[in-house]
């Protein structure tokens, strides 16, 4: 079969990326200083490898960050159980995703079947070097990881491409819509696309994607986040009947607003504890300093009775916090967030018995938010006074809080069996190539 031909825009993108490579290398070194890259693994970002390729069939999956990585875990488990000779290569773009993945693979006993690398950046020579070494039998991209050079290089080598849980926001669709010639060619390179929602599927079709299906959302099918039961018991005893709420996965600009809300709510609930779990734990020290040296979990500091704010800046502990605290606000969604937000996954707290609120900037999860809102399992707080009123209502009305949690849980279980269905389809595609 003749390799697909791509037009001039792809050639221009490849040339621009090649010219930008020196600046990209410099930026990578700068990111090491801020903890966003691991110095001894920088070579992986340029496709430089020392680890050997495993023998046999190798399925490459790529997830951008923590949320996408978590959504893949049930699928990875199903693939490993279904095919004993299959080896998986999972690439991510962030250090936090790598750390969380390693932790979960060790816990699940899959570390010998799944190898992690940082994804090479979208420079043609770096992509080619990566592909020359690993020779994947298929590439599975997750959500919106659409890198033109990566797609072109794989398609020209005859590597089947799959896009799982495809996400296309209204804003992104408008932007891509100005280059429909490009999107038709790009999406035409995929053997199979499954969208996370009917809305996303319709937008992808409008951009020229033909083989688009919608069978559910992988993030709805994920297993509940794990927990250290002994630590959960300890913290339950520590907090006792103290009123508490959680601001989860917050971003810059939100923590100071949450602190102001804490002071307002504490006038009615003097022993209130507000827990802040930043999306990026490395920001914990700066947040604590900004909030009057609030205690930090990363320093093994529990909140004293007189301390009203607790910074939980550890990795992989949202499962603990959601079980501990049934009132959850999802960050990256307030108007104060920097840069403009888009929310985070509301299904994770929904699976663990939480009443949930999110701010007005939740466009990254608009279908989940809309569905849960209509079912009574989630509240969209248009501004901070509305969020304050919701928290106070949840603290004072446990029956309403439980009703919200029950409705959220029902919606979170809507895609049961999806990892098994996707695994069967991926293995069928592998067998045909």
N, C-alpha and C positions, 0 to 999 in steps of 0.2 A: 504494500500500500504506500502510495506517495505521501511524504510528509506534508502537513498542512502549510499553506503559505499565509504569511501575515503581512499586513500593509506597512506603508511608510511610517505611520505613528509609532509602531512598535520598534522600527529601526531607529527612529529619533530618540525614543525613550532609552534604548540600549546604549546609544552613543552618549546621551546625557549622563547616564549612570556611570559609564566608563570614565568620562571626564571628571565626574564628581568623586571618584574613588579615593584620591588622596585626602580630600576634605572629610570623607566619611571615616577613613582610618583615623584621622586626627580626632574626630568627634568620639569615636569608640574609646580612645585613650582617655578623653575627658570624662566619659561616662564611668570609667573604672573608679575615678576619684570620688564620685558621688554614690558608689555602690550599685549602679545600674548595670554594670558588667563585671565579670570575674576576670581579672587580669591574666591568669594562666590559661584561660579558655578563649581569649580573644581570637585566636586563630580560627576557631570554629565559625566565627562570623564572616570569615573570608574563604570558607570551604576547606581550610587546611586541617588534615586529619592524621592522627597517630593510631587511633583505635581501629582494629581490623573489622572488615565487614563480616557479619556472621554468615555461615553457610546456609543455603536453601532459600526459600521464598522470604523476601523482605518487604513488608508493607510499611510505607512511610506515612505518618500522620503529623500534621502541623497544627498547633493551637497557639494563638497569640499570647495569651496570658492566663491568669489563675482561673477565671470563670470558664473559659473554653477548655482548659485542661481538666477541670473537675467534671465537665459534662462528658468528656471522653472516657472517663474511668470505667463506667459500666460497659461501654462498648469494648474497651480493651480487655476487660475480664472475660466477656463473652467470646471474643475472637480467640483468646488464648485457650479457653476451655473447648472451643469447637475444632481447633486445628493444632495438634500437638507439634507439628513441624514448622509452624509459622513463627517468624521473628518480627518484632515491631521496632521501628525507629520512630521516636517521638521527638519532634523539635518544638521549642518554644522561643518566644522573643524576650522574655523577662526572667530575671534572676528569681523573683518571688515564685513564679510558676515552676521553675526548675527545682527549687527547694521543697515546695509542696509536693510535687510529683515524686521526688525521691522518697519523701516521708511516706506517701501513700503506697508506693510500689513495695517498699520494705514491709509495711503493715499487711499488705495483701499477698505477699509471697510471689510477686511477679517481677522482681528485680532481674532475674536471670532470663526473662523473656522479652523485656522492654529496655531498650537503650535510649538514653536521652542525649541530645546534642542541641546546642543553640543554632537556630536557623541561620544559614548564610544570608547576608543582606543582598538586595536585588541588583547586584552588579554582574553582568554576564560572565566574566571570567571566574568569579567566585562561585556562581551557580554551577558552571561547567565543572569546576574542580570538585565540588561536592558530589555531583552526579557521577563523575568518573570514578570516584572512590566507592560510593555506597551502592550504585546500580540498583535503585529500588524497583520493585516489580509493579508498584502502583503508588500514587500520591493522593492522599486524602487531606484536603484543606477544610478548615472549620470556620463557619460564619462568614466573615468578610475579608479573609486573608487573600486578596486578589492582587498578586504581584506579577506585573506583565512579563518581566524577563524570566521569572521562574516558570510561568505557564508556557511561554513560548519554547523555552529550552526543553521542558519535559515533553511537550507535544511533538517537537521535531525528533525526539528520540523514540517516540512511540510508547512512552510511559503513560498508561491510562490515568486520567485525572477525574477525581470525584470532589464535589463540594457538598459537605454535610452541614445541616442546620443553617443553611444560607440566610444571611441577614442583609436586608437592603432597606434602610430607612427612607422616608419620603425625601429628606434633604439630599441624601446620597443619590437617590434615583434621579432627582432633578439635575444634579451635577453630572452624573454619568450620561444623562439623556442628551446632553449637548455633544456627545461623541458616540452616537449609536453605531457608526461604522466600526469603531473600536470595540464596543461592547458585544456586538454580534460575533465578531471574530474571537474575542476572548472567551465568551461563554460557549461558543461553538466548539472549543477545544475540550470541553468536559464530556465524559462519557455519561455522566449522571449527576444531577443536582437535586438535592432534597432541601426544601425550604423549611424554616422553623415555623412559619405561619402562612395562612392563605394570603394575607396581605403581602408578605415578602415574595411569595411565589408570583403573584400578579405583577409586582414591580419588576421582577426579574424577567418575566415573559415580555413585558413592555420594553425591555432593553434588548430584546432579541434572543434571550435564552429559550431554547426549545424543549430540552429534556428536563423539565422541572416538575417535581412532585412535592406533595405535602402530606407527610404521614405523622406529624407530631414534632415536638420540640425536645431535643436531647436533654436540655436543662430541666424539663419537666420529668424526665425519666431517670434522673440521677438518684443515687442512693442518698439517704440522709447523711449529713456530714458526721464524721466520727467524733468520739468524745472519750476523755479519760474519766471513767466513772468514779474513781476514787477522788479525783480533784473536784468533780462536780458535787459529790457529797460534802466535801470539805467546805466549798464555797457556799453551798446552801446553808450549812450550819453557821458560817461566818455572817451571812447577810440576814438570816432569820426572817422576820416579818418586815424588814426595812423596805420602803417603797423604792422601786428601781426601774429604770428604763434604759434602753440601749440605742445609741446612734452608731450604726454599723456601716463600715466601708466609706467613711467620710473622706473628703478631699479638702485641699487647701481652700481656705475661705469659709468653710462650714463650721469648724470647731469653735471659733469665737462666737458664732451665732448660737451654737448649741449651749455654750457656757452662759450666754445671756438668757436663754430659755430656762436653763437650770435655776438661775437666780429667781426668775419670775415664778416658776412652779414651786420652788422651795418656800415661798412666802405662805403657801397653803400646806405644804408637806415639808416641815423643817428638817426631817431626817432623810430627805430624798438623796438617792445616789444616782448620778448620771454617769453611765459608762460610755466611753468613746473608743471605738475600735477603728483606727484609721485604715484605709485601704492599703496604704503603703507603710508598713510598720517602721521603716527607717525614719519616718517623720516623727516618731514618738517623742524623742527628746525635745525637739523644737516645740511641739504642741504643749508638752508639760511645762516648759519654761514660759510659754505665753499665757498659760492658765495657772499662774501662781504656784508653780512647782507641784502640780498634781502628781500623785503617786502613779508609778508605771509598773505594769505587770512584767515588762521585759527586765526590770530590776528586782523582780520577785517581791514587789511591794503591794501588800493588800491595803485597801482603803480603811482608815480608822473611822470610828463613828462620827467624828467631827469633820471628816473630809467628804465633800460632796461630789467630787469628780474623780473618776478613775480612768486612766489611759491604759487600754489593753492593746499594747503594741507588739503582740506576738503573732507568729505565723501559724495558720492552720488551726485556730482555736475558735472560729465562729460557731462550730458545732457545740462547743462547751457553752458559749455565751448565749446562743439561742435557747438552749435547754434551760439555762439558769434564769434567763430574763425573758418573760413572755410578751413584753411590749417593745417593739422594734421599729425604729425609723431607719430607712435605707438611704444612705448618703449619695453624693454625686448628683443631687437632685434639687438643692436649694438654689435660689437666684444668686446667692453670694458665692457659689462655687467658682473656682478658678482652675482651668479655663471652663467655659460653659459645659455643664454636665450632660448626663443622659441616663442617670440612674444605674442601678445594679440589679442583679437577679433577685426578684421577690420570692422565688420558689424555694430557695434554701431555708429561710425562716419559716415558710408556710409548712414545710414537711416536719417541722419540729415544734408545732403547737404554739405559734406566735400570732398575735394580732399585729398588723403591719400598717405603717404609713410610709408614704413616699412624697417627695416634693413635686413641684410642677414640671421639672425638667427630667422626664422619665421616658424620653422618646426611644431610647435604645431597647426598651422592653414594653413598647406601647400595647402590643396585643395581650401579653400576660397581665399587664396592669389593668387594661380595660376589662378583661374577662374576670379577673379576681375582684375588681371593683364592683362589677355588675352582680356578682355572686355574694357580695357583702363581706368578702374576706380581706379587703384592703381599702384604705382611705387615701385619696390624693389631697394633700394639704396645700392649698394654693399659695400660702404665705406662712410666715413664722407664727403670727397670732393663732392661725388655724391649727398649726402643729401643736402649740401649747395647749389649746383647748382639747385636742384629741388625747394628748398624754394625760391630762388631768381627768378626762372622762374614763380612760382605761384604768387609771389608778383607783377611781372611785366606784366603778361599775364592773366588778369581776364577771358578772353574768354576760354582759355585752362583750367583754374581752374574750370570753370563752366561745361565744357564738361566732365572733370574727375568726378566731383560730380554727374552729371546726370548718367553716366555709372555705378558708384558705387551704386547709389540708385536702379537702375534696378536689379543689381545682389543681393542686400540685400533683395529684395522682392521675391526671388525665392521659398521660402518654405511657402507661404501663405496657411493657413488652416491646417498646421501640428499639432498645439496644439489640435485642435478639433478631428483630426483623432487619435492621440495618446490617448486622453482622452477616446474615445469610446472603443478602444482596452483594455485599462487598466480596465475600468468598466466591460467589458465582462469577463476578466480574474477573476476579483473579484467575479462576479456572479457565476462563475463555481466552486469556492472553498468555 
